[in-house]
């Protein structure tokens, strides 16, 4: 089985507008498809690829190049780890925010509703919080919040109550146990979509994904050179909204700030008017690409008036 099929591979790498001798970062190494493709296109320079997953680290050992450095860390520590390597500024950053095919296809990782396995869902296997702990230990209010906010589950309140009731009377250790426990809330005929939303909510909570994304985007702006490119692929509306807002406004919520003359104060300019989505051939070959959206931005040259 293919370890991971990279999504929007050519489009996301082309968006970086690679320069000879440039320094680039793939903040989501995963199966290494994007990193490998960047390396084939690079003329000199250096690529730093981040991932917190031990499986990704093993995949990275297959990429042998003096232009390549693997960094075993969450991308929320982008700036810190680049500094450790003596890198202050880079020419481009690529992020593919999806869960890798390998993670979905490995039952014991607990990401997929298709298999039975432990309720894990940790991207970093050394992280302390698992999905099982969320299900067994979170209060009804906390569960209501994450199912509603991160899964956009319509009956989030009822679902939270059902989980709390079920865990008091039955063992919930595996994916099958959990699916059984919430069967009463799962809409008939829409089971797959509903469970996907519930699992997304748990996964985001376990890995603190949205906060980590915000921290990475803020640091990306700091380390990008003026004219440097940011290429981000997202897979659900929560991620995409953060990326879209940050590119458009320089902040995640609220309106863009303006200077005395009415000029927008923001660090990035969007390179593409609309997000780039997979073509018909890619959709046919890789079903998981169907929700992917690629947004591309370029760091502004800083006007003298904003330099402090």
C-alpha positions as CSV (number, residue, x, y, z in Angstrom):
1,X,0.0,0.0,0.0
2,X,1.3,3.5,-0.9
3,X,2.5,5.1,2.3
4,X,1.0,8.5,1.4
5,X,-0.3,10.1,-1.8
6,X,0.5,13.8,-1.7
7,X,-2.3,16.1,-2.5
8,X,-1.9,19.1,-5.0
9,X,1.8,18.1,-5.3
10,X,2.8,20.1,-8.4
11,X,0.6,23.1,-7.6
12,X,1.8,23.5,-4.0
13,X,5.5,23.2,-4.9
14,X,5.1,25.5,-8.0
15,X,3.5,28.0,-5.6
16,X,6.8,28.3,-3.7
17,X,8.5,29.8,-6.9
18,X,11.7,28.0,-5.9
19,X,14.9,30.1,-6.2
20,X,18.4,28.7,-6.8
21,X,20.2,28.5,-3.4
22,X,17.0,29.3,-1.5
23,X,16.1,28.0,2.0
24,X,12.7,26.2,2.2
25,X,10.6,24.6,4.9
26,X,8.1,21.8,4.6
27,X,6.4,22.1,8.0
28,X,4.4,18.8,7.5
29,X,6.7,16.1,6.2
30,X,4.2,13.2,6.6
31,X,5.0,10.6,4.0
32,X,7.6,12.9,2.4
33,X,6.0,13.4,-1.0
34,X,6.1,17.2,-1.0
35,X,9.6,17.3,0.5
36,X,10.9,14.8,-2.1
37,X,9.4,16.8,-4.9
38,X,10.9,20.1,-3.6
39,X,14.3,18.4,-3.4
40,X,14.1,17.4,-7.1
41,X,13.4,21.0,-8.1
42,X,15.9,22.7,-5.9
43,X,19.2,24.1,-7.2
44,X,21.4,24.2,-4.2
45,X,20.0,25.7,-1.0
46,X,18.5,23.8,1.9
47,X,15.2,22.2,2.9
48,X,14.1,21.8,6.5
49,X,11.2,19.4,7.0
50,X,9.2,19.2,10.3
51,X,7.1,16.4,11.7
52,X,6.3,15.2,15.2
53,X,5.4,11.7,14.1
54,X,8.0,8.9,14.7
55,X,6.7,7.1,11.5
56,X,7.4,10.3,9.5
57,X,10.9,10.3,11.0
58,X,11.5,6.8,9.7
59,X,10.2,7.9,6.2
60,X,12.6,10.8,6.3
61,X,15.6,8.4,6.6
62,X,14.8,7.4,3.0
63,X,15.5,10.9,1.7
64,X,19.3,11.1,1.4
65,X,20.5,14.5,0.3
66,X,22.9,17.1,1.7
67,X,20.2,19.6,0.9
68,X,17.8,18.0,3.4
69,X,17.4,18.2,7.2
70,X,14.6,16.5,9.1
71,X,13.4,18.2,12.3
72,X,11.4,16.0,14.7
73,X,9.1,18.7,16.1
74,X,5.6,20.1,15.9
75,X,5.4,23.0,13.4
76,X,4.3,25.3,16.2
77,X,8.0,25.4,17.2
78,X,9.0,26.5,13.7
79,X,11.0,29.6,14.7
80,X,12.7,27.9,17.7
81,X,14.1,25.0,15.7
82,X,15.1,27.0,12.7
83,X,17.1,29.2,15.1
84,X,18.8,26.0,16.4
85,X,20.0,25.4,12.9
86,X,21.2,29.0,12.5
87,X,18.3,29.9,10.1
88,X,16.7,33.3,10.7
89,X,14.9,33.8,7.3
90,X,13.6,31.5,4.6
91,X,12.4,31.8,1.0
92,X,9.3,29.7,1.3
93,X,7.2,27.5,3.6
94,X,4.8,24.7,2.6
95,X,2.2,23.2,4.9
96,X,-0.1,20.2,4.0
97,X,-2.5,20.2,7.0
98,X,-4.1,16.8,6.3
99,X,-3.6,13.5,8.2
100,X,-1.4,11.3,6.1
101,X,-2.8,8.2,4.3
102,X,-0.5,6.1,6.4
103,X,-1.9,7.5,9.7
104,X,-5.5,6.9,8.5
105,X,-4.6,3.4,7.2
106,X,-2.9,2.2,10.4
107,X,-5.6,0.9,12.7
108,X,-3.7,1.2,15.9
109,X,-3.3,5.0,15.4
110,X,-7.0,5.3,15.9
111,X,-7.6,8.0,13.3
112,X,-10.0,6.2,11.0
113,X,-13.6,5.2,11.6
114,X,-13.1,2.3,9.1
115,X,-11.1,0.1,11.5
116,X,-11.4,-1.0,15.1
117,X,-8.4,0.0,17.2
118,X,-7.5,2.0,20.3
119,X,-9.0,5.5,20.7
120,X,-5.6,7.2,20.3
121,X,-5.4,9.9,17.5
122,X,-2.1,11.3,18.6
123,X,0.1,12.8,15.9
124,X,2.9,12.6,18.3
125,X,2.9,9.2,19.9
126,X,4.8,10.6,22.9
127,X,2.1,13.2,23.7
128,X,0.2,12.5,26.9
129,X,-3.5,13.1,25.8
130,X,-5.4,10.4,23.8
131,X,-8.9,10.4,22.4
132,X,-9.9,7.8,25.0
133,X,-9.0,10.2,27.8
134,X,-11.0,13.0,26.2
135,X,-14.0,10.6,25.9
136,X,-13.7,9.3,29.5
137,X,-12.5,12.3,31.4
138,X,-13.9,15.5,29.8
139,X,-17.0,17.0,31.4
140,X,-20.3,17.1,29.4
141,X,-19.8,20.8,28.8
142,X,-16.3,20.3,27.5
143,X,-17.4,17.5,25.1
144,X,-20.3,19.7,23.9
145,X,-17.8,22.4,23.1
146,X,-15.4,20.3,21.1
147,X,-18.1,18.4,19.2
148,X,-19.8,21.6,18.3
149,X,-16.8,23.8,17.7
150,X,-14.3,21.4,16.1
151,X,-16.6,18.8,14.5
152,X,-19.5,21.2,13.7
153,X,-21.7,18.3,14.9
154,X,-25.4,19.4,14.8
155,X,-26.5,17.5,17.8
156,X,-23.4,18.2,19.8
157,X,-25.2,18.7,23.1
158,X,-27.1,15.4,22.8
159,X,-24.0,13.6,21.8
160,X,-22.0,14.9,24.8
161,X,-24.8,13.8,27.1
162,X,-24.9,10.3,25.4
163,X,-21.1,9.9,25.8
164,X,-21.2,10.8,29.6
165,X,-24.2,8.4,30.1
166,X,-22.6,5.6,28.2
167,X,-19.2,5.8,29.9
168,X,-20.9,5.4,33.3
169,X,-22.3,2.0,32.4
170,X,-20.0,0.5,29.8
171,X,-16.3,0.2,28.8
172,X,-15.2,2.5,26.1
173,X,-11.7,1.4,25.1
174,X,-11.8,0.9,21.3
175,X,-13.3,2.6,18.3
176,X,-15.9,-0.1,18.1
177,X,-16.9,0.6,21.7
178,X,-17.2,4.3,21.0
179,X,-19.3,3.8,17.9
180,X,-21.6,1.5,19.8
181,X,-21.9,4.0,22.7
182,X,-23.0,6.8,20.4
183,X,-25.2,4.8,18.0
184,X,-28.3,6.4,19.4
185,X,-27.1,9.8,18.2
186,X,-25.7,8.7,14.8
187,X,-28.2,9.7,12.0
188,X,-29.3,6.7,9.8
189,X,-27.9,6.8,6.3
190,X,-25.4,9.5,7.2
191,X,-23.2,7.4,9.6
192,X,-19.9,7.9,7.8
193,X,-20.2,11.7,7.5
194,X,-21.3,12.0,11.1
195,X,-18.6,9.8,12.5
196,X,-16.0,11.7,10.4
197,X,-17.1,14.9,12.1
198,X,-17.0,13.4,15.6
199,X,-13.5,11.9,14.9
200,X,-12.3,15.2,13.5
201,X,-13.4,17.0,16.7
202,X,-11.5,14.5,18.9
203,X,-8.4,14.6,16.7
204,X,-8.3,18.5,16.8
205,X,-8.6,18.5,20.5
206,X,-6.0,15.7,21.1
207,X,-3.4,17.5,19.0
208,X,-4.4,21.1,19.7
209,X,-4.4,21.5,15.9
210,X,-6.0,24.9,15.5
211,X,-3.9,26.7,18.1
212,X,-0.8,25.0,16.7
213,X,-1.8,26.2,13.2
214,X,-2.3,29.8,14.4
215,X,1.2,29.8,16.1
216,X,2.8,28.3,13.0
217,X,1.2,31.0,10.7
218,X,2.3,33.8,12.9
219,X,5.9,32.5,13.0
220,X,5.9,31.8,9.3
221,X,5.4,35.5,8.7
222,X,8.3,36.3,11.0
223,X,10.8,33.9,9.3
224,X,9.7,34.5,5.7
225,X,11.9,36.9,3.7
226,X,10.1,39.8,2.0
227,X,8.9,38.3,-1.3
228,X,8.9,34.8,0.3
229,X,6.1,32.4,-0.4
230,X,3.6,30.6,1.9
231,X,1.8,27.6,0.4
232,X,-0.9,26.0,2.6
233,X,-3.2,23.0,1.8
234,X,-6.2,22.7,4.2
235,X,-8.9,20.1,4.4
236,X,-11.8,21.5,6.4
237,X,-13.5,24.8,6.9
238,X,-12.0,25.5,10.4
239,X,-8.4,25.3,9.1
240,X,-9.2,27.0,5.8
241,X,-10.9,29.9,7.6
242,X,-7.8,30.6,9.8
243,X,-5.5,30.4,6.8
244,X,-7.8,32.6,4.6
245,X,-8.2,35.2,7.4
246,X,-4.6,35.4,8.2
247,X,-3.6,35.9,4.6
248,X,-6.3,38.5,3.9
249,X,-6.1,40.4,7.2
250,X,-3.0,39.5,9.1
251,X,-5.2,38.2,12.0
252,X,-7.5,35.3,12.6
253,X,-10.6,37.2,13.7
254,X,-11.9,40.7,13.1
255,X,-11.2,43.2,10.4
256,X,-7.9,44.2,8.8
257,X,-6.2,47.2,10.5
258,X,-5.4,50.3,8.4
259,X,-2.9,53.1,8.7
260,X,-3.6,56.8,8.8
261,X,-3.8,56.9,4.9
262,X,-6.2,53.9,4.7
263,X,-3.6,51.4,3.6
264,X,-4.0,47.9,5.0
265,X,-1.5,46.8,7.6
266,X,-0.9,43.2,7.0
267,X,2.2,41.1,6.4
268,X,0.9,38.9,3.4
269,X,-0.6,39.4,0.0
270,X,-2.7,36.6,-1.5
271,X,-1.1,35.3,-4.8
272,X,-4.3,33.5,-5.9
273,X,-7.7,35.2,-5.9
274,X,-9.4,31.9,-5.1
275,X,-8.1,28.7,-3.5
276,X,-6.6,26.1,-5.9
277,X,-8.5,22.8,-5.8
278,X,-7.6,19.4,-7.2
279,X,-8.4,18.7,-10.9
280,X,-10.7,15.9,-12.2
281,X,-7.8,13.4,-12.6
282,X,-6.5,13.9,-9.1
283,X,-10.0,13.6,-7.6
284,X,-10.4,10.3,-9.5
285,X,-7.0,9.0,-8.4
286,X,-7.1,10.1,-4.8
287,X,-10.5,10.4,-3.1
288,X,-9.0,12.0,0.0
289,X,-8.1,15.1,-2.1
290,X,-11.7,16.0,-2.6
291,X,-11.9,18.6,0.3
292,X,-8.4,20.1,-0.3
293,X,-7.9,23.8,-0.8
294,X,-4.5,25.4,-1.5
295,X,-4.0,29.0,-0.6
296,X,-0.8,30.9,-1.6
297,X,0.6,34.1,-0.2
298,X,3.6,36.3,-0.5
299,X,5.3,38.3,2.2
300,X,5.0,42.0,1.7
301,X,8.1,44.3,1.4
302,X,7.9,46.2,4.7
303,X,7.4,49.9,4.1
304,X,9.7,52.2,6.1
305,X,6.7,53.6,7.9
306,X,6.0,50.2,9.5
307,X,9.6,49.5,10.6
308,X,9.9,50.2,14.2
